[in-house]
């Protein structure tokens, strides 16, 4: 049986988190390793990355990670993936440099250095597979499509792309190379579908550049705050050009945007129309400039601008205070999940007296393939099978319809879910041996320690608050020693609800006394659960709300010292708040043991010969 399969780990039926594994004769080729930003109900979560469990179990089979471009939806998961799997990374010069910026923030990866720079002329021979590349047009320079050449035919991954005949040299699609790839047998085309839902084509970037310049010129007396994605270097170039043309100076707001811009300048992927010292100014010195001389380029944490703009609108930014002299210019097209946040942010900005302009309201601006772009790519490649990627299900359906219009049979279109395994069986792909792939939620430094239970608790706390009842009992006398102390946060205002609190206190005492008098085998969990159930039912009946109820039951300490008339209480099942001095071990040979830090698996040095790269 042919051993070739395709498994999406993300990027299908969702926006972002691109990661696809192509297995050829027991070697796994990973295409991109991206993240996505959380949905509105994923409270407190920073980013979401794919579930790597399957790949961790098959580390020794992984040939490498092949990156299409330097945006977070393609490289953002690398820092989390490489902490668990040590494999090489392949990408263009700029993509690798941006990947390094993300990876070096992790202390566990400070020694990682297995990077390989490729370009459209590179071919890497892995024996059974030859990997090659082609240039594509996207909103960042050096975007690449990836070709896996096998004995069965080619698997082609476009990455994010579009066709723009006015694109600058750094962004230009190599159509001749596309034709060359399409002249050989293409088994499967994994193509960007994110822009296919709307029928219209994207506006050429040259027109968007003119639009940005006109906006700057029409607001001569206003300070302009530009919200953009940090890694959208094409948009940053247009902002730099407009800043220089209108004799303003540019503030880079935040470490993310500054690191990206400095890297792009060093690699000569950003052109500066005027000397750097006359173009850029720090935020401290910008206070000395007139409003009409200032542009602030704001990208927010991890390059996501909308949430930080929301903080500015709320007055939570200690450096930038928005007012009547400001124009807030949103140059990014928000995802569907962020549209509600954008609308609320715009409303708050207007309340602050600022003018607000959003580029997506005036023209269709996208770095992704339109319906016509996708059909052109399919016609050039002539694939036997087509898998739409990079989009929610409705977007994938639009791409499916577009593919059928250019004669791709319906049964040759793979509408994949995460974990679907499409195997090539000599003359067709068939869905076999699929498995469940979840997603990993990143909150702070934790990886995977946030799950559905934690999110449920956060959602309850955010919606209905918390209700805490603290009570002390004497188990020996089977009675409550003191009245419960009740605390509420985010549920009801205690002083205005004295009757409710008194009745809740009485119910707590009655439930505990009933339990103590009727139970022979005392169980702390059983007691607390019974109190929780009674209080939850009562509070819902009275308020029609369901706060998180936390009963804390404490016990009078029965081991009292003689002549000590003060009673103390400790909570069952928990450590006392009072710090206790540990006893010295009786055995003088006992030594202190430190816990070893577990590191991720290392790639065997003798597993396979190094790939040969030919320019």
Protein Blocks (a to p, Z undefined) as FASTA:
>chain_A
ZZdddddfehiapaejiacdddeehiacdehjadddddfklghiabdcddfklmmmmmmm
pnbdcdfbfcfklmmmmmmmmmmoccdddddfklmmmmmmmmmmpmklmmgccdcdddfk
bccdehjaccdddddddfbehiacdddddfkbccddebjadddfkbcfklpccfklmmmm
mmpccfbacddfklmmpmbdcddfklmmmmmmmmmmmmmmbccdddddfklmmlmmmmmm
mmmmnopacddedjklmmmmmmmmmnopaccfbafklmpccfklmmmpcfklcccddebj
hhiaklmmmmmmnopafkbccdfkbccddfbdcdfklmmmmmmmmmmmmmnopacddfkl
moccdfbdcfklmmmmmmmnopabdcdehiafklmmmmmmmmmmnopafklcccddehia
cddehjaccdehiacddddddehjbghiacfklmmmmmmmmmnopadddddddfklopaf
bdcddddehkacfklmmmmmmmmmmmmmmmmmmmmmmpmbdcfklmmmmmmmmmmmmmmm
mnopacddddddddddfbbcehiabdcdddehiacfbdcdddddfblkbccddddddddd
dddfklpccddddZZ
